[in-house]
Amino acid sequence: MTRETRLRGRLAQLLAGGLVLLLTGCGRVAPGPLPVVAGHYPVHALTGLCPPSQVHTATGFAGDGQVLGYEPGWGILVGTNYHGGGLGGRYGPGLYRVNALTAQVTPLVRLAIPPGDTVRATIGDGWVAWVVVSTFNGAGEGIRAINLATGQIKTVLQTSASPGPSDLQIRDGTLYFLVPTPAPGPSGQRIDAYNLTSGRLETVLAVMVSSGREINAFTLGSGGLFYVLANVKPTAVGTHRGQIVYLDLSTRQTTTVLQEENAAVALAADGSTLALALYNPPLPLRVLPYTSVVLYQPGAAALTDVAILPGIGTAPLHFFGHYLAWTSFVGGSGGGVFNVTSKQIYRLPNSGLVTGVGLFGGLLGWSGALVKSVPISSPGSVTVTQVTVTPDVAWCRLTQG
């Protein structure tokens, strides 16, 4: 048995061996940067996880609908920036609720989204929160939230600060979001918490750029949140050395979980298992740039490389039970679902999925223009790509078992 085989076997035991108490090493910095080892996991078509008979679709978003969340009893949250004039485009810019059983679409909030801007949103605890962010100048118009039962709309934050609020997440009736600190004070980022019932807004974490660090991303964990604290200036082309830190929301104490050569651009947590999207990690024989999805548990000797996502950009990650889903917005790599227990990867229906995939509360949703390679008769191996727009939004249910 080779050393690599033994190491991969040990990692498999770590990943499948239950949850580890995250804070048992409180105050102790994890060694790093850790080596990254390839998982070499079998790849299957999504039909092995979601048979066609169990897949539902909603059309009319003209390839621009994005599954942004799902809450049982309230439905699927779909956002679109589409401005009309295309094939089958019935739904203009705004947020929509989709019935997971009947695929009935109900307008939730109509939005005036200038061309080039995007809507980010999340659903949870009977609320939907959203923000419109400019792709070009980063100026946001602020955060709003709507109560799905009453239709009441609240203004969570009114700001035009660049780059605009992002990373909206709802937990226990509280909305958490990452936002830049506004002028004229020192520049930086902060993570705020807004109680959707009482309207109380507080800052749970703030980092100033003058410290040489910045918050790249965050995700909610059990009793707290994980966030990426990275160097403001890259240590090399495409690399941002940083740390993964855990913040206990009850005590406000922080614990460094992982030191990493390349700070994550996205992360997700399920118990103590972390999934990280590392931009341009230092692996040999890879063409830059790219993002790699890796898994880590406190105490592990290495990061496990799950998937390579060509292209520059973030890779949103979602956990549900022992499933991990990801997507890549660039490079035509689409997305996939990884069964952490069985070590199987399921690719989405088409490698040209370009807008998104989400795994929310047991529902796997995907959307976007599907790129299809069509062979053409020629002396050489020449192909052209044909862009289709159906299904606009599709989903199926997963089980935790």
LUMFIVEX-596125 format. One record per residue (C-alpha): x, y, z; residue in one letter. Coordinates in steps of 0.5 Angstrom, whole numbers, plus 500, padded with zeros to 3 digits. Example, Ala and Ser with C-alpha at 12.3 -4.5 7.8 and 13.67 -1.06 7.14 Angstrom:
% LUMFIVEX-596125
525491516A;527498514S;
***
This chain:
% LUMFIVEX-596125
500500500M;503507498T;503513502R;498516498E;493511498T;494511506R;493518506L;487518502R;484512506G;485516513R;482522510L;476518508A;475516515Q;476523517L;470525513L;466519514A;467519522G;462523524G;462530527L;468533531V;468538536L;470545533L;472549539L;476543543T;483546540G;480553542C;486558542G;491553538R;492555530V;491549526A;498548522P;498551515G;498551509P;496544508L;497540502P;492538498V;491531495V;486529489A;480525491G;479521485H;472520486Y;467517481P;463522477V;456520474H;451523471A;446527475L;440522473T;444517478G;441522483L;435525480C;432520476P;428524470P;421522473S;423526479Q;425532476V;421538476H;421545471T;419552471A;419555464T;419562462G;425565465F;429565458A;435562461G;436568466D;432565472G;437563478Q;435559484V;436563490L;433559496G;428554498Y;424553504E;419548505P;412551506G;414557502W;417554496G;423556491I;426563491L;428565484V;431571482G;431574475T;435580471N;431578465Y;429585461H;425582456G;425581448G;428574448G;425567447L;420565452G;421570457G;415571461R;418574467Y;421580468G;426583473P;424581480G;423575485L;419569484Y;416564488R;415557485V;411551488N;416545488A;410540487L;406544481T;411549479A;406554479Q;410561479V;408567483T;411574483P;414576489L;417583488V;418586482R;424590481L;427595477A;434592475I;438596470P;442592465P;448589468G;446589475D;444583479T;439581484V;442577490R;437574495A;435569500T;429565504I;428563511G;424563517D;418566513G;422572510W;426573503V;431578504A;434581497W;439587495V;441589488V;448590486V;451593480S;456589476T;460595473F;461600479N;459595485G;454600488A;448597492G;442600493E;441597500G;438591503I;430590503R;426584507A;419582506I;415578510N;412572506L;406571511A;404579511T;407582505G;410587510Q;417590507I;422592511K;428596510T;434593513V;440597510L;440603506Q;447604503T;450606496S;457604499A;461600494S;461594493P;454593496G;452588501P;453581499S;452574503D;445574505L;444569510Q;438568515I;438564521R;433564527D;430570525G;436574524T;439576517L;446576517Y;450580511F;457582509L;457590508V;463595507P;464600512T;461606509P;465613508A;467617511P;470612516G;476608515P;475603510S;474595511G;468590512Q;463588517R;458583518I;452585521D;446582524A;439584523Y;433581527N;427581522L;422581528T;424587532S;428591527G;435591531R;441592527L;448590530E;455589528T;458582530V;464583526L;468589523A;475589520V;479595517M;483595511V;488599515S;490592519S;492589512G;486584512R;479583509E;473579510I;473575503N;466571505A;463568511F;458562512T;453560518L;455554522G;452551529S;452557534G;457561530G;460563523L;466562519F;469567515Y;475568511V;480573513L;485574508A;491579506N;489585503V;495585498K;496578494P;502574496T;503572489A;499573482V;492570484G;493568491T;491571498H;494568504R;489568509G;485564515Q;479561516I;476563523V;470561527Y;466567531L;462564537D;456569536L;454568544S;461570546T;464573540R;470570541Q;474568535T;478561534T;483560528T;481554524V;485553519L;491557516Q;491557508E;496559503E;490561498N;484564502A;478561500A;473565496V;467561498A;465557504L;460552507A;459549513A;456542516D;458541523G;465541523S;466539516T;468545512L;468546504A;472551501L;473554494A;480556494L;482561488Y;488558485N;491553490P;499551489P;498545485L;503542480P;501541473L;495546473R;493552468V;492558471L;487561473P;482556476Y;478555483T;478548487S;473546491V;476542497V;474539504L;477540511Y;475537518Q;479540524P;485535525G;486533518A;493532515A;491535508A;485538504L;481533500T;481536492D;474535490V;473539484A;477543479I;473549476L;476553471P;475560470G;476566475I;470567479G;467565486T;464558487A;458558491P;457552496L;451549499H;451543504F;445539506F;446533510G;452529507H;451532500Y;455538498L;453542491A;457547488W;457551481T;462555477S;460562473F;465562468V;469557464G;463552462G;465547468S;458548470G;457545477G;456538481G;453535487V;458531492F;456525496N;461526502V;459519505T;459515498S;465519495K;461520489Q;460526484I;454527480Y;455532474R;449537473L;445535466P;450539462N;457542462S;455549460G;451551466L;453558467V;448561472T;447557478G;446551482V;443551489G;442546495L;437548500F;433544505G;434538501G;432541494L;437541489L;435547484G;439549477W;438554472S;441557466G;443557459A;445550457L;450550452V;450544447K;456541443S;453540436V;458536431P;459538424I;462534419S;469536417S;476533416P;478535423G;474535429S;471541429V;464543434T;460549435V;456550441T;449551441Q;445555447V;439553449T;434556454V;430550457T;429548462P;430555465D;429552472V;429545474A;429542481W;429535485C;429533492R;434529495L;434525502T;439525507Q;439518508G;
***
